Amino acid sequence: MADNVITEDHKINDLLEQLIRNSSYCKSAKDEKLIRKAFKMADKAHKGMRRKSGDPFIIHPLEVAVIVSEEIGLGITSTVCAILHDVVEDTDLTIENIENAFGKKIASIIDGLTKISGVFDKESNSLQAENFRKMLLTLSEDIRVIFIKLADRLHNMRTLDSLSPNKQIKIAGETIYLYAPLAHRLGLYTVKSELEDLSLKYRYPEVYNEIAEKIKLTEERRLHLINHFSLPIIYALDKNGVEFNISGRSKSIYSIWQKMHQKNVSFEEIYDLFAIRIVFEPQSEIPEKTQCWNIYSIITDIYAPKPERIRDWVSTPKANGYEALHTTVMGHNGKWMEVQIRSNRMNEIAERGFAAHWKYKDKSAPESELDKWIKRIRETLETPSDNAMEFLDDFKLNLFSSEIMVFTPKGHIVTLPQDATALDFAYDIHTEIGNKSIGAKVNHRLVPLSHSLTSGDQVEMLTSDVQKPTLEWNQFVTTVKAKSAIKNALKAETKNRTEVGKNLLIEKLKELNLTPSSRILKKLVPAYNSTHKDELYSKIGSGIVSLDDLKDILSKNTKNKWVRVWDLSLGRSQKKSGNKGEYDSRGTLILRETMENEESNYSLAKCCNPIPGDEVVAVRQENDTVLVHRTDCNTAVKIMSSQGDKLVAAKWTQHKVLSYLARIQLNGWDRFGVYNSITNTITEELNISMRTINLHGHDGIFNGTIDLYVHNTNDLNNLILNLMKLKGIESVHRVEVKE
């Protein structure tokens, strides 16, 4: 035991020394003293605490500080905050203690990183959503909060092995839903890629391991291809006096899986598995943009480019600050190869995002797209939704990975999310322009406010002083700014109507020598078909209710007063089933195919129709039953990110009793007899029952779907393999059943 303690002490001390030694910002004795002071405070506060892995807790904040300092490249203040980020939440230390020892700035950042304690309304709020909102609120003060939180999440993902399966799924789901898009939006490509890969590893371990193994098996051939492809480029760039580094880069496991999943292709069919990156040292007298295009010209003199695959983020950088010139060229043996061209400055911004952006930012330079995004988030946070989940959804909406760029009539660029409408554009320009909009001219053509914009559109808004926002507008806006402005305008309008109605009622009652009282309102509210006094005031204010018969209503005998009858619907008492479902030693729910519905306390979600063999997760319901989703179901991913405490790990047993509905999509050549071959293979060879078949041919090809009953994913995969062997079948894959 003593040896273990000594080993742990060595590990902790080594981490601290590594942090001080490798921090590019720790340049003075004062800086080192500050880091050691933070470590002593954290070490003392966390004394005796251990993580689930068994490691001393202090290792976690030190590892987070290393990520903040070395991988993201932040300074001493951020490093100190990373070391102290858990002390207020997990120990007796307070924000006041931090402020007294390190000052207001560090205390403010730590406060933003400290999770909310307390209980929230479970029907409308989520504790995780509230925590995330509080962290974002601090963004209006200091963006370093987000960077440290991302570093904290990255280290938690790296050490997820020690947690139970349902905790792993919950944290992985939350990561892919919120943290990976946030890292992408802030330009932290390396952090984003690792978060995505680790999330995939715990959500779909078999898929992750299979792709990782295939990448490993093709590594030698890949290196040979990269070297063979690079040699002529190296020779040409040297000849032209370009100072550069060239390297090969594999696509991340997650991006490979995403492409396979979205395009329904195999690993072998993905042609851009790797890319070449050229990072050059720019010459001071020539613009970097010009040098990028010069290198492009040298490369395309050697290899033929694919015109539609040029990505010019040098002329117009991405909203997260990313700058580079990408092209895809035809290499040896007919293989397409992506080439990325960046300067050293562009490369650092690409790897470290917003952190590097500040390092290179010229104070006199115009506001960048990233600056504008931070500004938009701050505007959103000034009037956040009362409902944390609604806020979370709106914020997620603005973590768009795809942007469009449109122009004002004067030629200024406005960046909006894909699928943004003319009304989103109006609100982005100014709230008042949005509120007064009646239509728009897009490329000099009159269009409605709901018109979806595309990149390159020139947009002019048409306004009227008498126009007001309507409830319908919410249905065709996508940006948080537009949603928030419409909501506020409607609230103000309702408040105004309520005030007008109240004053009108007071005036009418005065004419009858009466003053408003609870007794009078109890008569009037039901008489005018309202549920409460504010609804009555609003109806009076908007002219829906006339007060001409006020005297008659009030003069009615109280014995004949209106009585509202409420239907009380008493739900059946939830009888707690004696059968709670079986769990294994790790707390995983066993889904038995032999169970009939009335014997089990779980049911299968209609949104994704899981079948035995699918990767699944169970969600505990209010009535003590659980609902089983596929882990790639959008509903499930959202629940993972916001209500992780309701998750239950689940897996199937291997019985073949019940049949489950699944749908396959097919396409191929419409040869004579192909339909007969398909149905024979399904019903006669594999003995699988079909429910519906919907195939149709046109212009020599056919496509369509078949709904059938299978026992599990093995049956389904076997069926797909057998159908793929048939002559004329081009592709077969599973799709969602939408009933």
C-alpha positions in Angstrom: 0.0 0.0 0.0 2.8 2.4 0.9 4.5 1.6 -2.5 1.2 2.5 -4.2 1.1 5.8 -2.4 4.7 6.6 -3.4 4.0 5.7 -7.0 0.8 7.9 -7.0 2.8 10.8 -5.5 5.5 10.4 -8.2 2.8 10.4 -10.9 1.1 13.6 -9.5 4.5 15.3 -9.1 5.5 14.3 -12.7 2.3 15.8 -14.0 2.8 19.0 -12.2 6.4 19.4 -13.4 5.3 18.5 -17.0 2.6 21.2 -16.8 5.1 23.9 -15.6 7.9 22.7 -18.0 5.8 22.5 -21.2 3.6 25.6 -20.7 4.7 28.1 -23.3 3.2 30.9 -21.2 4.9 29.9 -17.9 8.0 32.1 -18.4 8.7 33.6 -15.0 9.1 32.6 -11.4 5.8 34.5 -10.7 3.9 32.3 -13.2 5.4 29.1 -11.7 4.5 30.2 -8.2 0.9 30.8 -9.2 0.5 27.3 -10.7 2.1 25.7 -7.6 -0.1 27.8 -5.3 -3.2 26.6 -7.2 -2.0 23.0 -7.1 -1.4 23.1 -3.3 -5.0 24.5 -2.7 -6.6 21.9 -5.0 -4.4 19.0 -3.6 -5.4 19.9 -0.1 -9.1 20.3 -0.9 -9.3 17.0 -2.8 -7.2 15.1 -0.3 -8.5 11.5 0.2 -10.9 11.8 -2.8 -10.6 9.2 -5.6 -12.2 8.8 -9.1 -14.1 5.7 -10.2 -10.9 4.4 -11.8 -9.2 4.4 -8.3 -6.8 7.2 -9.1 -6.4 10.1 -6.7 -8.8 12.8 -7.8 -6.1 15.5 -8.1 -4.8 13.7 -11.2 -8.0 14.8 -13.1 -7.6 18.6 -12.7 -3.9 18.3 -13.5 -4.7 16.4 -16.7 -7.3 19.0 -17.6 -4.7 21.7 -17.0 -2.3 19.9 -19.4 -4.9 19.8 -22.1 -5.7 23.5 -21.6 -2.1 24.5 -21.7 -0.5 22.1 -24.3 -3.3 21.0 -26.6 -5.5 24.1 -26.6 -2.7 26.6 -26.0 -4.2 28.9 -23.3 -2.3 30.9 -20.8 -1.6 30.9 -17.0 -5.0 32.2 -15.9 -6.7 29.3 -17.7 -4.2 26.8 -16.4 -4.8 27.9 -12.8 -8.6 27.7 -13.4 -8.3 24.2 -14.8 -6.4 23.1 -11.7 -9.1 24.6 -9.4 -12.2 23.8 -11.6 -13.7 21.2 -9.3 -12.8 22.5 -5.9 -16.0 24.6 -5.3 -18.3 21.9 -6.6 -16.7 18.9 -4.8 -15.1 20.3 -1.6 -15.8 22.8 1.2 -14.0 25.7 -0.6 -16.2 28.6 -1.8 -16.0 31.1 -4.6 -15.1 33.7 -1.9 -12.1 31.6 -0.9 -10.9 31.5 -4.5 -11.4 35.2 -4.9 -9.4 36.0 -1.8 -6.5 33.8 -2.9 -6.5 34.5 -6.7 -8.6 37.5 -7.5 -12.0 38.2 -9.1 -11.2 37.1 -12.7 -10.2 33.5 -11.7 -13.1 33.3 -9.2 -15.5 34.4 -12.0 -14.3 31.7 -14.4 -14.5 29.0 -11.6 -18.0 30.1 -10.9 -19.0 29.5 -14.5 -17.5 26.1 -14.4 -19.3 25.1 -11.1 -22.4 23.0 -11.7 -25.7 24.1 -10.3 -26.9 22.4 -7.2 -30.6 22.1 -6.3 -33.7 20.5 -7.7 -35.4 21.7 -10.9 -38.9 21.2 -12.2 -38.6 17.8 -13.7 -41.3 18.3 -16.3 -39.8 21.3 -17.9 -36.2 21.5 -16.9 -33.1 19.3 -17.0 -30.3 19.6 -14.5 -27.7 19.0 -17.3 -29.4 21.6 -19.4 -29.3 24.1 -16.6 -25.6 23.4 -16.0 -24.8 23.9 -19.6 -26.8 27.2 -19.7 -25.0 28.5 -16.6 -21.6 27.7 -18.3 -22.7 29.6 -21.4 -23.9 32.6 -19.4 -20.3 33.1 -18.3 -19.4 33.2 -22.0 -20.7 36.8 -22.0 -17.9 37.5 -19.5 -15.1 35.2 -20.5 -14.8 32.6 -23.3 -12.1 30.7 -21.4 -14.9 29.0 -19.4 -15.9 27.1 -22.5 -12.4 26.0 -23.4 -11.8 24.6 -19.9 -15.1 22.9 -19.9 -14.2 21.2 -23.2 -10.8 20.1 -21.8 -12.7 18.7 -18.7 -15.0 16.8 -21.0 -12.1 15.5 -23.2 -10.3 14.1 -20.1 -13.6 12.5 -18.8 -14.1 10.9 -22.2 -10.5 9.6 -22.2 -11.2 7.9 -18.8 -14.7 6.6 -19.4 -13.8 2.9 -19.1 -14.2 2.9 -15.4 -17.9 3.9 -15.5 -21.0 1.7 -15.8 -22.4 1.1 -19.3 -25.5 3.4 -18.8 -23.2 6.2 -17.5 -20.9 5.7 -20.6 -23.9 6.0 -23.0 -25.3 9.0 -21.2 -21.9 10.9 -21.3 -21.1 9.8 -24.8 -24.6 11.0 -26.0 -24.2 14.3 -24.3 -20.8 14.7 -25.9 -21.9 14.1 -29.4 -25.0 16.2 -29.0 -23.4 19.3 -27.4 -19.7 19.3 -26.8 -18.3 18.1 -30.1 -20.4 20.6 -32.1 -19.3 23.3 -29.6 -15.6 22.4 -30.2 -16.2 22.5 -33.9 -17.9 25.9 -33.7 -14.9 27.3 -31.7 -12.5 25.8 -34.3 -10.9 23.2 -32.1 -10.6 20.6 -34.8 -8.3 18.2 -32.9 -10.5 18.3 -29.7 -13.7 17.9 -31.8 -12.3 14.9 -33.7 -11.2 13.1 -30.5 -14.6 13.8 -28.8 -16.4 12.4 -31.8 -14.2 9.3 -32.0 -14.5 8.6 -28.2 -18.2 9.1 -28.3 -18.5 6.5 -31.1 -16.3 4.1 -29.2 -18.8 4.0 -26.3 -22.0 4.2 -28.3 -21.1 1.6 -30.9 -18.0 -0.3 -29.7 -18.2 -3.0 -32.4 -18.4 -0.5 -35.2 -15.6 1.6 -33.8 -13.3 -1.4 -33.3 -14.1 -2.7 -36.8 -13.2 0.6 -38.5 -10.1 1.1 -36.3 -8.9 -2.4 -37.3 -9.4 -1.7 -41.0 -7.5 1.6 -40.8 -4.7 -0.3 -39.1 -4.6 -3.1 -41.7 -4.5 -0.5 -44.6 -1.8 1.7 -42.8 1.2 0.3 -44.7 -0.5 0.6 -48.1 -1.7 4.1 -47.2 1.8 5.3 -46.2 3.2 3.9 -49.5 0.5 5.7 -51.5 1.1 9.0 -49.6 4.8 8.8 -50.2 4.4 7.9 -53.8 1.9 10.8 -54.3 4.0 13.4 -52.4 7.4 13.0 -54.0 6.6 15.0 -57.2 5.0 17.7 -55.2 8.0 17.9 -52.8 10.4 18.2 -55.8 8.3 20.9 -57.4 7.8 23.0 -54.3 11.5 22.8 -53.5 12.3 23.9 -57.0 10.0 26.9 -56.6 11.7 27.9 -53.2 8.7 27.2 -51.0 9.5 26.5 -47.4 7.0 23.9 -46.2 6.1 20.7 -44.3 4.1 18.0 -45.9 2.2 15.3 -44.0 -0.5 12.6 -44.6 -3.7 12.7 -42.5 -6.2 9.9 -42.1 -9.9 10.7 -41.8 -11.1 10.3 -38.2 -13.0 7.0 -37.3 -16.2 9.0 -36.7 -16.1 10.8 -40.0 -15.5 7.5 -41.8 -18.5 6.0 -39.9 -20.6 9.0 -40.7 -19.9 8.8 -44.4 -20.6 5.0 -44.4 -23.8 5.6 -42.4 -25.1 8.6 -44.5 -24.2 7.3 -47.9 -24.8 3.6 -47.2 -21.4 2.7 -48.5 -18.7 0.2 -47.3 -15.3 1.2 -45.8 -13.7 0.2 -49.1 -15.9 2.5 -51.1 -14.8 5.7 -49.3 -12.3 7.3 -51.7 -11.1 10.2 -49.5 -9.9 8.1 -46.5 -6.8 10.2 -46.3 -5.5 13.6 -47.3 -2.2 15.4 -47.8 -1.6 18.6 -45.8 0.9 21.2 -47.0 1.8 23.8 -44.3 4.1 26.6 -45.7 6.1 29.4 -44.1 4.8 32.5 -45.8 7.0 35.2 -47.4 6.2 38.5 -45.7 6.1 40.5 -48.9 3.5 38.3 -50.7 -0.1 37.9 -49.4 -0.8 34.4 -47.9 -3.8 34.0 -50.1 -1.7 34.5 -53.2 0.9 32.0 -52.0 -1.9 29.4 -51.4 -3.1 29.7 -55.0 0.5 29.6 -56.2 1.0 26.2 -54.4 -2.4 25.1 -55.9 -1.1 26.0 -59.3 2.1 24.0 -58.8 0.1 20.9 -57.6 -2.4 21.0 -60.5 0.5 21.2 -63.0 1.4 17.7 -61.7 -2.1 16.2 -61.0 -5.5 16.9 -62.6 -7.9 18.6 -60.2 -11.6 17.7 -59.7 -13.2 21.1 -60.3 -16.3 20.6 -58.1 -14.1 19.7 -55.1 -12.3 23.0 -54.7 -13.0 24.5 -51.3 -11.8 28.2 -51.0 -11.8 29.1 -47.3 -8.9 31.5 -47.9 -11.0 34.1 -49.6 -14.0 33.6 -47.2 -13.0 31.8 -44.0 -15.4 29.6 -42.2 -17.4 31.1 -39.3 -15.2 29.3 -36.8 -12.1 31.1 -38.2 -10.9 28.2 -40.3 -8.8 29.2 -43.3 -7.3 26.8 -45.9 -7.5 25.9 -49.6 -8.7 22.4 -50.3 -8.6 20.6 -53.6 -9.1 17.0 -54.7 -6.8 15.7 -57.5 -6.4 12.5 -59.4 -3.3 10.6 -58.2 -1.6 7.5 -59.3 -3.6 4.4 -60.3 -6.8 6.4 -60.6 -7.1 7.3 -56.9 -8.5 10.6 -55.8 -6.5 12.4 -53.1 -7.4 15.5 -51.1 -4.8 18.2 -50.7 -5.0 20.9 -48.0 -2.9 24.0 -48.3 -2.3 26.3 -45.2 0.2 28.8 -43.9 1.7 28.2 -40.4 -0.8 30.8 -39.0 -3.8 29.1 -40.7 -2.6 25.7 -39.4 -2.4 26.9 -35.8 -5.9 28.5 -36.1 -7.2 25.2 -37.6 -5.8 23.1 -34.8 -6.4 25.4 -31.8 -9.3 27.5 -33.1 -10.5 30.5 -31.2 -7.5 30.3 -28.8 -5.0 30.9 -31.7 -7.4 33.3 -33.4 -6.8 35.8 -30.5 -3.1 35.3 -30.7 -3.1 36.5 -34.4 -6.0 39.0 -34.1 -5.1 42.5 -35.2 -6.9 45.0 -33.0 -7.7 47.2 -35.9 -9.0 44.3 -38.1 -12.8 44.1 -38.8 -15.0 41.8 -36.8 -14.5 38.2 -37.8 -17.3 35.7 -38.3 -16.2 34.0 -35.0 -16.5 37.4 -33.2 -20.0 37.8 -34.7 -21.0 34.3 -33.5 -19.8 35.0 -29.9 -21.8 38.3 -30.1 -24.9 36.5 -31.3 -24.6 34.0 -28.4 -24.3 36.9 -25.9 -27.4 38.4 -27.4 -29.3 35.1 -26.9 -28.1 34.8 -23.3 -29.4 38.3 -22.5 -33.0 37.0 -22.8 -32.8 33.2 -22.3 -35.8 31.0 -22.3 -37.5 30.2 -19.0 -37.3 26.5 -20.0 -33.8 25.1 -19.9 -34.5 22.4 -22.5 -36.0 25.0 -24.9 -32.9 27.1 -24.4 -30.7 24.0 -25.1 -32.5 23.2 -28.3 -32.2 26.8 -29.5 -28.5 26.9 -28.7 -27.9 23.5 -30.4 -29.7 25.0 -33.4 -27.0 27.7 -33.6 -24.1 25.2 -33.5 -24.7 24.8 -37.2 -21.9 23.0 -39.0 -23.1 24.4 -42.4 -23.4 28.1 -43.1 -24.6 30.1 -46.0 -23.3 33.5 -46.9 -25.8 36.1 -48.3 -25.4 39.7 -49.3 -27.1 42.9 -48.3 -28.1 45.4 -51.0 -24.8 47.3 -50.3 -22.7 44.1 -50.7 -22.0 43.3 -47.1 -21.8 39.6 -46.2 -24.2 38.1 -43.7 -23.5 34.5 -42.4 -26.6 32.4 -41.5 -27.3 28.8 -40.8 -28.3 26.6 -43.7 -32.1 26.6 -44.3 -32.3 30.2 -42.9 -35.2 32.3 -44.4 -35.6 35.9 -45.4 -37.1 36.6 -42.0 -34.0 35.2 -40.3 -31.9 37.6 -42.4 -34.1 40.5 -41.4 -33.7 39.8 -37.7 -29.9 39.3 -38.1 -29.7 42.8 -39.5 -31.8 44.4 -36.7 -34.7 43.3 -34.5 -36.9 46.3 -35.6 -36.4 45.4 -39.3 -37.5 41.8 -38.5 -40.6 43.0 -36.5 -41.7 45.3 -39.4 -40.9 43.0 -42.3 -43.7 42.2 -44.8 -41.7 40.6 -47.6 -38.3 40.5 -49.3 -36.6 40.8 -52.6 -34.1 38.0 -53.3 -31.9 38.7 -56.3 -34.4 41.4 -57.2 -37.3 39.0 -57.2 -40.2 39.4 -54.7 -40.5 36.5 -52.3 -42.4 35.8 -49.0 -40.8 36.0 -45.5 -40.7 32.2 -45.4 -38.4 31.9 -48.5 -35.3 29.8 -47.8 -32.0 31.5 -48.7 -29.0 29.9 -50.4 -25.4 31.1 -50.5 -24.8 34.0 -52.8 -28.3 35.5 -52.6 -28.6 39.2 -52.4 -31.4 40.1 -50.0 -33.4 43.3 -49.6 -36.1 43.5 -46.9 -39.5 45.3 -47.4 -41.0 46.8 -44.2 -44.2 48.5 -43.0 -44.7 50.5 -39.8 -48.1 48.8 -39.2 -46.7 45.2 -39.4 -46.4 43.2 -36.2 -44.9 39.7 -35.6 -47.4 36.8 -35.6 -47.3 33.3 -34.0 -47.0 31.8 -37.5 -43.6 33.4 -37.9 -42.1 30.9 -35.4 -42.7 28.1 -37.8 -40.3 29.3 -40.5 -37.4 30.9 -38.6 -34.3 28.9 -37.6 -32.0 31.3 -35.8 -32.2 31.8 -32.0 -32.1 35.6 -32.5 -35.2 35.6 -34.7 -37.1 33.1 -32.4 -36.2 35.2 -29.3 -37.2 38.5 -30.9 -40.6 37.1 -32.1 -41.3 35.6 -28.7 -40.5 38.9 -26.9 -42.7 40.9 -29.4 -45.6 38.5 -28.9 -45.2 38.7 -25.1 -45.2 42.5 -25.2 -48.3 42.5 -27.5 -50.1 40.2 -25.1 -49.1 42.4 -22.1 -50.3 45.5 -23.9 -53.7 43.9 -24.8 -54.1 42.7 -21.1 -53.4 46.2 -19.8 -55.9 47.8 -22.3 -58.6 45.2 -21.4 -58.2 45.8 -17.7 -58.6 49.5 -18.1 -61.7 49.1 -20.3 -63.3 46.8 -17.7 -62.5 49.3 -14.9 -64.2 52.1 -17.0 -67.3 50.0 -17.7 -67.6 49.0 -14.0 -67.3 52.7 -13.0 -70.4 53.4 -15.1 -72.2 50.9 -13.0 -70.7 52.4 -9.8 -68.7 49.2 -9.2 -65.1 48.5 -8.6 -63.2 45.3 -9.7 -63.2 42.7 -7.0 -62.6 38.9 -6.8 -66.4 38.3 -6.4 -67.2 40.2 -9.6 -64.3 38.6 -11.5 -65.6 35.1 -10.4 -68.8 35.9 -12.2 -67.2 37.4 -15.3 -64.4 35.0 -16.1 -66.7 31.9 -16.8 -69.4 34.1 -18.3 -67.0 35.2 -21.1 -65.6 31.7 -21.6 -62.2 32.4 -20.0 -60.2 30.3 -17.6 -58.5 33.2 -15.6 -58.7 37.0 -15.3 -55.7 37.7 -17.6 -57.3 35.8 -20.4 -60.5 37.8 -19.9 -58.5 41.1 -20.0 -56.7 40.0 -23.1 -60.0 39.1 -24.9 -61.5 42.5 -23.9 -58.3 44.3 -25.1 -58.2 42.6 -28.5 -62.0 43.1 -29.1 -63.0 39.4 -28.9 -65.2 40.2 -25.9 -67.7 43.1 -25.9 -68.9 44.4 -22.5 -72.3 45.5 -23.7 -74.1 42.8 -21.7 -72.0 43.5 -18.5 -74.9 44.8 -16.5 -77.1 41.8 -17.4 -74.4 39.3 -16.3 -73.7 41.0 -13.0 -77.4 41.4 -12.2 -78.1 37.6 -12.5 -79.2 36.0 -9.3 -76.2 34.4 -7.6 -78.3 31.2 -7.1 -78.3 30.9 -10.9 -74.7 31.8 -11.3 -72.6 30.1 -13.8 -70.9 26.9 -12.6 -68.1 25.5 -14.5 -68.1 21.7 -14.5 -64.6 20.1 -14.7 -64.2 16.6 -16.0 -61.9 14.9 -13.7 -60.1 12.1 -15.5 -58.7 9.6 -13.0 -56.0 7.5 -14.6 -55.8 3.9 -13.8 -53.7 3.4 -10.7 -50.2 2.3 -11.8 -50.0 -1.1 -10.5 -46.3 -1.8 -9.9 -45.5 -5.1 -11.6 -43.9 -7.7 -9.6 -41.7 -8.4 -12.6 -39.1 -5.6 -12.8 -37.2 -7.1 -15.7 -33.9 -8.9 -15.3 -30.6 -7.1 -14.8 -27.0 -8.5 -15.0 -24.3 -7.9 -12.5 -23.4 -4.5 -14.2 -27.0 -3.2 -14.0 -27.8 -3.9 -17.6 -31.4 -4.6 -18.4 -31.9 -7.9 -20.2 -34.4 -7.7 -23.1 -35.9 -11.1 -23.5 -37.5 -11.9 -26.8 -39.5 -14.7 -25.1 -41.4 -12.2 -22.9 -44.9 -11.2 -24.0 -45.7 -7.5 -23.6 -48.0 -8.0 -20.5 -45.2 -9.8 -18.7 -42.5 -7.2 -19.2 -42.0 -3.7 -17.9 -40.4 -2.4 -21.0 -41.7 -1.5 -24.5 -40.0 -0.8 -27.8 -40.0 2.8 -29.0 -42.1 3.5 -32.1 -39.8 6.2 -33.4 -37.0 3.8 -34.2 -38.4 0.2 -33.9 -35.4 -1.5 -32.4 -35.1 -5.3 -33.2 -33.0 -7.9 -31.4 -29.3 -7.4 -32.2 -29.6 -3.6 -32.5 -27.5 -1.5 -30.1 -30.1 -0.2 -27.7 -30.6 2.0 -24.6 -33.5 2.0 -22.2 -35.2 5.2 -20.8 -37.0 5.0 -17.5 -40.6 6.4 -17.7 -42.8 8.0 -15.1 -44.8 4.8 -14.5 -41.7 2.7 -13.6 -41.6 1.1 -17.0 -38.8 1.6 -19.5 -38.9 2.5 -23.2 -36.2 0.9 -25.4 -34.6 3.0 -28.3 -31.9 2.3 -30.8 -28.8 4.2 -29.7 -28.6 6.0 -33.1 -32.3 7.2 -32.7 -32.4 11.1 -32.7 -34.8 11.0 -29.7 -32.5 8.8 -27.8 -29.4 11.0 -28.5 -31.4 14.0 -27.2 -32.4 12.2 -24.0 -28.8 11.0 -23.5 -27.6 14.7 -23.6 -30.3 16.1 -21.3 -31.8 13.4 -19.0 -28.9 11.0 -18.4 -30.3 10.1 -15.0 -33.2 8.3 -16.7 -31.0 6.0 -18.8 -30.7 2.3 -18.3 -28.2 0.1 -20.2 -29.9 -2.7 -22.1 -29.0 -5.7 -24.3 -30.8 -8.5 -26.1 -30.8 -12.2 -25.3 -30.3 -14.7 -28.1 -33.7 -16.4 -28.5 -35.7 -16.7 -31.7 -39.3 -16.6 -30.8 -40.9 -13.2 -31.6 -40.8 -11.4 -35.0 -40.1 -7.7 -35.4 -41.1 -5.4 -38.2 -38.2 -4.0 -40.3 -38.0 -2.2 -43.6 -35.4 -2.6 -46.3 -34.8 -0.3 -49.3 -33.6 -1.8 -52.6 -32.5 -0.5 -56.0 -31.0 -2.1 -59.1 -31.5 -2.9 -62.8 -35.1 -3.6 -63.8 -34.3 -6.9 -65.6 -37.0 -9.5 -66.4 -37.8 -11.7 -63.4 -35.9 -9.6 -60.8 -39.0 -9.1 -58.6 -39.7 -12.8 -58.6 -36.1 -13.5 -57.5 -36.4 -11.1 -54.6 -39.6 -12.5 -53.3 -38.5 -16.1 -53.7 -35.2 -15.4 -51.8 -37.2 -13.8 -48.9 -40.1 -16.2 -48.5 -38.8 -19.6 -49.8 -35.0 -19.6 -49.2 -35.0 -17.6 -45.9 -38.6 -18.3 -44.7 -39.2 -14.7 -43.8 -42.7 -13.2 -43.9 -43.4 -10.0 -45.8 -46.0 -7.5 -44.8 -45.9 -5.0 -47.7 -43.9 -4.8 -50.9 -43.6 -1.5 -52.8 -41.2 -1.8 -55.8 -41.5 0.2 -59.0 -39.4 0.5 -62.1 -38.6 3.4 -64.5 -36.1 4.0 -67.2 -34.5 0.6 -66.8 -33.9 0.8 -63.0 -36.1 -0.1 -60.0 -36.3 1.0 -56.4 -38.6 0.7 -53.5 -39.1 -0.8 -50.0 -40.2 -4.1 -48.5 -41.6 -4.4 -44.9 -40.9 -7.8 -43.4 -40.8 -9.6 -40.1 -37.4 -10.8 -38.7 -36.3 -12.2 -35.4 -33.1 -10.1 -35.0 -30.3 -8.2 -36.8 -28.5 -11.4 -37.8 -31.6 -12.5 -39.8 -31.8 -9.0 -41.4 -28.1 -8.9 -42.2 -28.3 -12.5 -43.7 -31.2 -11.4 -45.8 -29.4 -8.3 -47.1 -26.3 -10.4 -48.0 -28.5 -13.0 -49.9 -30.3 -10.2 -51.8 -27.1 -8.5 -52.7 -26.0 -11.8 -54.5 -28.9 -11.6 -56.9 -28.2 -10.5 -60.4 -29.3 -6.9 -61.0 -29.4 -5.8 -57.3 -27.3 -2.7 -56.9 -27.9 -1.9 -53.2 -29.9 -3.1 -50.2 -30.0 -1.4 -46.8 -32.3 -1.0 -43.7 -34.3 2.1 -43.3 -36.7 3.5 -40.6 -40.3 2.2 -40.5 -42.5 5.3 -40.3 -46.1 4.3 -39.6 
